[in-house]
Amino acid sequence: MAEGLLRHLAGDRITSLSAGAKPANFVHPLAIEAMAELGVDISQQVSKHINEFLPPHGTPPDLIISVCSSAEKECPMFPGNVERLHWPFDDPAYATGSQDERMSEFGRVRDEIRERLNMWLDESTA
């Protein structure tokens, strides 16, 4: 959701990519649904492994924003000057309950990520 939100909010000012140390190999259907509520289509996003961005085959990013506790712990060190931010959000994939309760959790986390990204974008362009 963070990749899609950043792409949506920042437009062509920032290239947004998402990766993890243990990618799920799919985009969660409830994440797709939560983002569709905002008019953002993430159905074609692909789950990527963080190692794809490590040399010698990959190019390290300028900035890494980790959005859950496990991501901060498992993210490798990148060579060079890579800025790192950590914004711990709940992982809605672990939500339990009815379909509506789980969807509510995805919406809540989506909105928290969107709010934090908007604040960061405002600070970055000030």
C-alpha positions, 0 to 999 in steps of 0.5 A: 500500500505504501508503494502505491500511495507514494506513487499516487501522492508524489506523482513523477517527483519520486520513484516508488518501489516496494520490497521486503526481506520475505516478500509474500509473492502477491499483493494482498487482496484486501490491500488492493480493495482498500487502495481501490477505495481511494482510486489507486490501483495496486493490482499490478504491483509485484512483490520484490525481494530487497536483494534485487536492489543490492549490488552487483546486480541492483542499484541501491535506493536513495532512501529506504522507508521501512513501515513495520518492525520486522522490515527495519530489523531484516533490511540489509545494509546498503553500500553508500549513502542510503537514508533510512526512515522507520515508520512502524505501522501495524501489518494489516495482513495479520488482522483477524475477525470477519471480512469487514473487520479485516477490511477495516484494519486495512483501511485504518493502516492505509489511512495512517500511511497516507497521513504520514506520507503527506506529512513527509512530502510536505516537509521534503518540499518545504 
